[in-house]
């Protein structure tokens, strides 16, 4: 609640850094109660996600990775390692797929030592294959990951063939020469589904007009 109200007219001015010891205390209390009364409680509940700004979808994935290694008790360590990995990788956005790559790297760092195991996906972020990151990747970290390999200095999307004009031409050939951009994008994404949908939609519109 303190974090939710920060920056609003109801800001409590409570120093959240002083709350984490309390959080840790009651997490231990929670574990003791669960053990004493033989309770099964959700293990992923952790207020620290607000501190580390980790999307909710990542929590289950991280926890399951650790559980498969028999190391679910190190979940908090992985959360604490996430900001460090993000900094090393130049602060990639925590959305798929870079969120999962960052989370996996943090888990490996906790389980095996910092960057004792480096995945190909982490190397590809450093190479620039996932695009330009908003932050800086240090020369030392880059050399650790990819040695003296060159870094991609252009957008990977520039290597793709233009698709919009091609989609417009194919739609025109299929009988939709003046398709709006929404239909063009629908066709580009789902060509096998879009054409039958357009046909049914046109038929329905004709029936509405004649009715």
KAUR-V398387 format. One line per field, one symbol per residue. phi: phi as a letter, one per 40 degrees, with the letter a starting at -180 (. if undefined). psi: psi as a letter, one per 20 degrees, with the letter a starting at -180 (. if undefined). burial: # if it has 9 or more other ideal C-beta (glycine too) atoms within 8 Angstrom, else .. Layout:
BEGIN
phi: ???
psi: ???
burial: ???
END
This chain:
BEGIN
phi: .dccccgbcbdcgcccccccdcdcccccccccccccbfcbbdcccadcccccfcddcccccccccccccgbccbdcccdccdcccdcccgfcccbdcccccccccccccccbhcfcbbcccccccccgcbgcccbbbccccccccbgbccccbbcdcccccdbccccccccccchbcbccdccccccccbccccccccccccccccccccc
psi: hghhipirijpijpohhihhhgghgihggghgggghjlqoqpiiooiihhgilpqhhhggggghghhhjkkiijghhgghhghgggghjklqqmqpihghggggggghgghiqokhppqhhghhghhjijrpqhaqpqhghghhgjcjqqppkrphhiiqqphghgggghgghjjmhkprhghghgghgmhhhgghggghggghhghhgh.
burial: .#..##.........#..##..#...#..#..##...........#.##..#.#...##.###.###...##.##..#####.#########.#...##############...#...#.########.#..#...#...###.##....#....#.........###.###...#..#...######..#..##.##.............
END
